[in-house]
Amino acid sequence: MAGTVHSTGRKLWQTLSSIKTGVILLIAVVIIAAAGTLILQRPVTEADEMQRAYSPQMLRFLDAAGLTDVFHAWWFLLLLTLVSVSIVAASIDRFPRAWRFVARPYKNTDEHFRHALSTQRQFCVQDDEFGLAVASSVLRKQGWKPERVLGEKRVSLFAERGRVAEFSVYIVHASLLLIFLGGIIDGLYGWRGFVTLTRGQQSSEVAMRDGSLRKLPFTVRCDSAGQENYSDGSPKRWWSKLAIVEGGSQTDQKEIVVNDPLVYKGVRFYQASYGSTGSVDTLFLAASPTSTPTNPKQIALVPGQSVALDADTSVRLAEFIPDYVVSDRQVYTRSNQVENPAVHLIVESKKSAPVNFWIPAIPGFEENAKSSYQFEAKDLKLAYFTGLEVSHEPGQWAVWAGVVLMGLGLVCVFYLVHTRIWATVVRNSRGQWELWLGGSANRNKEVFEERFQQLADEIETRFKAHSRREEPQPVESLVGA
């Protein structure tokens, strides 16, 4: 029984630590994440837009499968966990060998190693000390730091560069783990909602996808909002001036635009939409007495407030309909667009009953002839809302740290190469001294081959120059190297 459990555990470990398993899981994560960017996601997409984009049957399927909220779906978080476990298992399984390779580099130049190494050159030399001295001199000139290695039968040189390149893959692994950790934290503890504010309005509640309200520990207020247009009238950008109120006092404020949110205590307020509420902010009228209409009075009406016309008469804005239609003896609005506006005023007098005044006059509803004042609409200022996407993403620090670390890891992968050089003097089959020079690189081997040949050519040039001298000159000794 114990053997079966051990065998099953070993097979499971081998499967998790397999590169094939990690690659398949990673591809699955990428595909699903890409789907999450192509499929409209809740709550950032309004319900009406979702219904226009998908048929009812397709929308029910996408909701049931969690594809309209991919990054918070339980199966996506499970997939992130599995790929993270696979990366950890692969790293644990392979790291000891990488550490031994770096901590205890192979420096011996025995015969089997010399025959097996693919990149090598041989040069005839006068004696062993002379050959090593020339090799050491050239290596130092090119920036290497050769180390003298004392073997049982011979003395050799060993030099290496870019040892840290052996750990580049583990830097990339760590960056992926940080990114996935951030995604898991956001999926478990993060949330997204939406809040709509008009100018001067404030709220401490956020509407969630499921229809519930999330209470914020502070209040957000919209001081103003607007839209800038291009010369052809198309929207250029939306902006909102927001203020944070906490404990009865304003603690923060910022003008936000798309992709430049206000962040307060880990909660982000993004500019998501902007538009007309269909209601009026200020209505400008010309009011003139019915008896003497030659001297109109300019007034401005705000919903909910009355404006005095004289000592006995006042007028109040009762209703503004941006696009009205009359049906079944009722006045309805067809849309929030100012296509066919109508204004309902209440003229109140201390001497008579209130009068319903409509602009334009709507038969069956208007009592314009009974009014002591006549009104003409001059201008109006509509009320606009700003739509704010509100999110709390506690795992973003891990995601951004992972992105930075991945950039560092990729630089190490592509630009750092672990290169090693060995040199020793041996006797060939004819009994002559011969300098053997070998090298290896863990990647970019074609580039390394060129540099190795340049190094070997420099050593060969030194040997030829020495052989042409009439009188031998002393060469650099390795003593004390």
N, C-alpha and C positions, 0 to 999 in steps of 0.2 A: 504493500500500500504506500509506504513512504517513498519507495522507488518510483512508483507511478506519479505521485505528486511532484517529486523532484524533476522527473522527465517532462511533465506537463509544464511546470514552471520554467524549465530551461527553454522549452520550445516557445513559450509565450515571450520570454525575454529576447530570444533570437529574432522573433517576428517583430517585436517592438523596436529593437535596435537595428533592424535591417534598413539599409538606405532605400531599398525599394518601397518599404512601407512608409517611410517618411516622405518620399517624393510623391507617392499616390495621395497621401493625406494632405500634403501641401497643395497639390494641384486641385484637390476638392475644395479646399478653403478659398483658393483664388477664384475658382469658377463660381462658387456661391456668393463670394463678395462682389464679383462682377455682376451677377444677377441682381444683387441688392442695389446696385447703382443704376441698373436699367429698369427694374420694376419700381413703380411709384411706391414710396414708403409712407406709412403713417407714423406720427401725426403731422409730419411736415407738409404733406399734401392734403388739401382740403377735401372733404367728403364728396362735394359736388364734382370736383375734378376727377376723383377716383371713379365715380360712376359714369362720367363721360368717357373715360379712357378704356374701361373694361365693361364687358357685358355682366349682368347679374350673376350668371353661372360661373364665369371666370373669376369674378371678384370673390365669390363665396369660396371657390377652390383656393385662391391665393391666400385668403385670410385663414382658412382652415390649415393650410400647410405652413403658415408662418412666413410666407414669402413677402408679405407686405410690411413685415417688421423683422427682417432677416437677422439683424445684428443683436436682437434681443430674444431670438428663438432658442428654446432649450436645446434643440438638436445642433444648432450652430455652435453654441457654447460647449457642448459635449465634443464636437469635432475639434474645436480649438484646444480643448484639454487633451484629447488623444494625440494630436500632432505635437503638442508640447511635451507630453510624456515620451513620445517617440524620439524627439530631439535630445531629451535628457538621457534616454537609454543609449542612443547611438554615441553621444559624447562620452558617457561613462565607459562604454565598451571599448572605445578607441583611444581615449586620452592617455592611459598608462603607456601604451606603445609610443605615442608621440612624445611623452615626457622622457621616457628612456632614450629615445632617439636624440633629444636635445641635451639632456643632462649628462649622458654618457656617449658622446659621439664616437664613432668607429675611427680610430686613428692608425690602426695597424695596416701595414702594406705587405702582407704575406703574398705568396705566389698565386694562390687561388684568387685573392681579391684583385690582384693586378691583371690577371687574365679575364676576369669577369667584368671589369669596368669598361664601358663602351667608349668613353672619351679619354684618350691618352696619347702621349707622344714619348719617343725615346731619343736620347742624344748620346753620342760617344763623348766621354770626358777622360781627362788625364788620371784623376783619382777621385775618391769619394768625397773628400773634404772640399776639393775645388768645385765639384758639381753642385753640392748643397749650398756652398757659399754664393755661387752665381744665382741659383734659384731663389735663395733668401733675399738677395739684393734686388732682384727684379720684382719679387712679390711686394717688398716694402715700398719700392718706387711706385707701384700701382695701387697703394693704399691697403694692402693686406697686412695682417700681423701674424706672420708664420710662427708656429710653435715647434720647438725641437722635441722630438719624441724618441726616447731611447728604447729600442727593442732588444730582443735576445740576440739577434744576429746582425742587426744593422741600425743605423740612425736615420730617421726620416723627418720630414717637415709636414705639418698639418696647419691649414688656415681655413677659416670659414667666415661668411658674411650672412646677414639677414636671418639669424637664428629664429627671431620672433615670427617669421613668415610661417613656420610650422604650426603656429597657433591661430592663424588668420581665420580658419574655418570655425574655430570655437568662438571667436569674436562675433562672427555672423550668426552662429547658433544662439549666443546670448542676446543678440539684438532681436532675433525672431521671438525668443521667449519673452522678452520685455513687451514687444508689440502684442503678442497673444495674451499676456497677462493683463495688459491694459484693456484689451477687448473683452476679456472675461469679467473684469471688475466693472466695466461700463454696462455689460449685459446683465449683471446681477444687481448692481446698486445704482446704475445710472437711469435717467428718465428724460423724456422729452414731452413738452406740452406746448400750448399756444395761449396767448392772451391778446385781446384786442382792446385798444385804448383810443379815446378821442382826446382832443386838446383839453388839458386841465383835469383829465380823469386819472384816477389811481386805482391800483388793485394789489392785493396780496394773495390772490388765488390764480392758479394756472389750470386751464382745462386740459385733461389728459385724454388719451386716445379712447379709453373705455367709457368716457362720459363723466368720470369722477373729477373732483377738484382737489388739487394739491395745495396745501397751505404753505406759503413762504414765510420765513422768519422776519421778513421786512416787507416794505411796500414800494412798488415801482410806480412812478408818476410820469405822465407824458406832458411836458411843458409846451411842446410844439412839434409839428411834423409837416413835411412838405414833399413836393415832387419837382425835380428839375427836368426840363424837356430839351430835346434837340430843336434845331430850327424848323424841322418838319412837323413838330408837335409830338413826336414819339418820346416816351419816357427815357430820361438819361440816368437818373438815380433817384432813390428814395432816401429820406433822412428823418431822424427823430431825435429830439432832445429829451433825454430821459434823466430822471432824478431818483435817487434812492432815499427813502425816508425810513428811519429806524429809531425807535424810542422817542418819537415826536419831533425829531430834528433831521435835517437833510445831511446825509453822510457821504454821498457821492453823486456825480453827475457826468454825463458825456453825451455828445452828439454822435449817434451811431449811423452807419451806412452798411450796405451789404458787405459781408466778410470783415467787418470791423465792429465786433460786438462790445457791449458793456459787460464786464465780468465783475461780480461781487459775491464774495464768499463761496466761490466755486460754481455759482449759477451764471450762465451766459444768456444774454438777451441779444438775439440776432434780428436784424431788419429783414422781415420775410415778405411783407406785402404792404400795400397802401392803396386807399380808394375812398370813394364817396360813401357815406352812410345813407344817403338818400334823404337826409334831413337838412334843414337850413340852419346855418349858424347866425347869420344876420340878414334881415330883409330891409331894404331901403325903399321908402315910399314917399310919394308926394300927396299930402292930405290937404284938401281945401273944403271950406264950408259949402254946403249945397246952395245956400242963399247967395254967397259971394265967392264964386270959384276963381276969381282973377288973381288971388294972392296965395298960392299953395304953400304949405309948410312942409319942409323936408324932415322926415323922421326915420329912425332906425329901430326896428323891432327885433327883439331876441326872444326865442321861445320861453314861455313861462313868465314874462315880465310885461307889465302894462305901461303905456306911454300916455301921459296926459296931453289932450289936444286943447282943452280950455278948462275953466274952473269946474265945469259940470260934466265934461265928456272925456273918456279915455278909450284907447284901442288896445286890443291884445291879439297876438298871433296864436290862433287856436290850432291850426293845422297847415302843413305844407305837403302837397302831393307832387312828387317830381314828374310823374307820368300818369295822368289820371284818365279814367274811363268810367262812364256811367252805365250801370247794368242793374236791373231789378230794383230800381229806385234807390240804389246805393252808389256812392262814389268809391271806386277802388283805385289802387295803384298797380300798374302793370310791371314796372321795373324801378330800379333806383337811379336810372339815367334821366337827366333833365331833358325829356323829349316833349312832353305836353304838360307843363306845370300848372298847378292850381293852388291858390292861397285862400285859406278860410280865416277871416278876421271876425272878432267879436267887438262891436262898438257898444260900449256901456255908458249909460247916462243916468244921472240922478233924477231926471224928470220923466224918463220913459223906460220901457223894457229893453233888454239887450237886443241888438240887431245883428243878424248873420250877414256878413258882407263877403262876397266871393269875387276873386279876380282869377279868370274871367267870370262873368256872370253865368251861373249854371241854373237853368230853369228848374223850378221845383225845389231848389235849395237856397237860392239867393233871396235876400230881402234888401237889396241895395237901394231901392227907391225910398225905403223908410229911414235910411241913415241920414243923420244930420251932417255927415261928412262924406265926401267922395274920395276914393283912393286910386292912385296910379302907381303900379310897380315900376321902379327905376333900375334897381339892381339887386342882386342877392349874393350872399357869400355862403357856400355850402359847407357843411360839417364833414370832415374827413377823419377816417380812422387809420391808425397804424397797426399793422399786424406783426406781432413779435413772436418769434420762435424761442422758447425758453428751454434750456437743457442743463442738466447736471451730469457731468462726465468725470467721475473721480479717477478714472484710469488713464486720462489723457497724459499725465506726467510720464507714465510708463511707456505709452505709445511714442511720444516725442523723444524720450531718452533712447528708445529702441531704434528710432529712425536715425538719430545722430550716431549711435553706436554702429548701426549697419553701414552708414557712410564710411566710418573709420575702418570697419572690417573689409569692405569692398576695396578701399584704397590699399590695404595690406595684401589682399588677395591678388590684385592686378599689378601692383607696383613693387611689392617686396618679394624677393626670391632668395631662398636659402641655398647658397652656393658653397661648395667645399673643394679644396685643392690639397692633393697629396704629392709629395716628392720624395724620392729615395734613390740611392745609388746602388746598383747591383752589378754583378758580372754576367755578361751574356754567354752564349754557347761557345764563343771563341776565347773566353777568359778575359775579355776587355771590360773596363769600367763603363757603365752606361747609366745616365740619369733617366729615371722613369718619372714622368709627370702625368698625373691623372686628375680628373675633376668630375663633379656631378652637380646638378641643380634640380630642385623639386618641381620647377615649372619654367616655362619660357626657354626650353632647352635649345631651340635654334639660335636664340640670341646668345645664350651662354656658350654655345659651340664657337661662335664667332669671336667672343671675348677670350675664350680659352686658347684659340689658335693665335690670337694677337699676343697673348702672354707667352705662349710657346715660341713664337717667332722672335720675340724680344730676347728670350733666353738663348735661342740658337744664334742670334746675331752677336750676343756677347761671346759665345764660344768661338765663333769664326773670327771675331776681332782679336781674341786672345791668341788664336793659333797663327795669325799673320804677323804677330810681333816678333821681332828678332830676339829680344831678350824678354823672358817671362817677367811680368810685373806681379807684385803681391796682390792678392785678392782679399775680399772681406772674409774674415774668419767668423765662424758661428760661435766662438767661445764667448760665453756671457750673453748670448742672444736670448 
